[in-house]
Amino acid sequence: MMAARRTKPRYYKLEIVAASADTEIWLGDDAGHLVQKEVGKLKTSLLPGYYVVEFGLGTPLYPIHLDKPRRCTQAELEAGPTCARPALRLLPE
């Protein structure tokens, strides 16, 4: 019997550039959890999936479907659709 082959998870690069160098970029997952916060430019690698981004707390949210490497600007995201804030889901204790 052959051992099960382990596959490495695939990560995709994501780069988001804000309109100004002092704009906060908040990135969250589809479960409502903060993933990362940067100022001016966000560069990261993430598992494929659905994410949301906002440019400063309390501003509109924009969806990102990460299924390949992506680079986008604040203007590009703001020209697209907004989305509702995901409801925070906590794991049972």
C-alpha positions as CSV (number, residue, x, y, z in Angstrom):
1,M,0.0,0.0,0.0
2,M,1.3,3.4,-1.0
3,A,1.5,6.2,1.6
4,A,-1.0,9.1,1.0
5,R,0.7,11.9,-0.9
6,R,0.8,15.1,0.9
7,T,0.0,18.2,-1.1
8,K,1.2,21.6,-0.1
9,P,-1.4,24.3,0.2
10,R,-1.2,26.8,-2.7
11,Y,-0.8,30.5,-1.7
12,Y,-1.4,33.4,-4.1
13,K,0.3,36.8,-3.9
14,L,-2.0,39.8,-3.2
15,E,-0.9,43.4,-3.6
16,I,-3.2,46.3,-2.9
17,V,-2.0,49.9,-3.3
18,A,-3.9,52.7,-1.6
19,A,-4.6,56.1,-3.1
20,S,-2.2,57.8,-0.6
21,A,0.8,56.6,1.4
22,D,-1.0,57.2,4.7
23,T,-4.3,55.3,3.9
24,E,-4.9,52.3,6.1
25,I,-5.7,49.1,4.3
26,W,-7.7,46.5,6.3
27,L,-8.0,43.0,4.9
28,G,-10.5,40.5,6.4
29,D,-11.6,37.0,5.6
30,D,-15.1,35.8,4.7
31,A,-15.6,34.8,8.3
32,G,-15.2,38.4,9.5
33,H,-11.7,38.0,11.0
34,L,-9.0,40.6,10.5
35,V,-6.2,39.0,8.4
36,Q,-3.8,41.9,7.9
37,K,-3.5,45.7,8.2
38,E,-1.0,47.9,6.4
39,V,-0.6,51.5,5.5
40,G,-0.2,52.7,1.9
41,K,0.6,49.3,0.4
42,L,-0.4,45.8,1.4
43,K,1.7,42.9,0.1
44,T,0.9,39.4,1.3
45,S,0.4,35.7,0.2
46,L,-2.8,34.1,1.1
47,L,-4.7,30.8,0.6
48,P,-7.3,31.0,-2.2
49,G,-10.7,32.3,-1.0
50,Y,-12.9,35.2,-0.5
51,Y,-11.7,38.3,1.3
52,V,-12.9,41.9,2.0
53,V,-10.9,45.1,2.1
54,E,-11.6,48.5,3.4
55,F,-9.6,51.7,3.3
56,G,-9.9,53.0,6.8
57,L,-12.2,51.6,9.5
58,G,-15.9,52.2,8.9
59,T,-15.5,52.8,5.2
60,P,-17.2,50.7,2.5
61,L,-16.0,47.1,2.0
62,Y,-14.9,45.7,-1.3
63,P,-14.9,42.0,-2.1
64,I,-11.8,40.2,-3.4
65,H,-11.9,36.7,-4.8
66,L,-8.4,35.4,-4.6
67,D,-8.0,32.5,-7.1
68,K,-4.8,33.7,-8.8
69,P,-2.1,36.3,-8.0
70,R,-3.6,39.8,-7.9
71,R,-2.5,43.4,-7.9
72,C,-5.1,46.1,-7.6
73,T,-5.4,49.7,-6.6
74,Q,-7.8,51.5,-4.3
75,A,-9.3,53.2,-7.3
76,E,-9.9,49.9,-9.1
77,L,-11.6,48.4,-6.1
78,E,-13.7,51.5,-5.4
79,A,-14.9,51.4,-9.0
80,G,-16.4,47.9,-8.4
81,P,-19.1,46.6,-6.2
82,T,-19.2,47.0,-2.4
83,C,-20.3,44.2,0.0
84,A,-21.8,43.7,3.4
85,R,-19.5,43.2,6.4
86,P,-19.2,39.5,7.1
87,A,-20.8,38.3,10.4
88,L,-18.1,37.3,12.8
89,R,-18.2,33.5,13.4
90,L,-16.6,32.2,16.5
91,L,-15.6,28.6,17.1
92,P,-17.4,26.8,19.9
93,E,-15.4,26.3,23.1
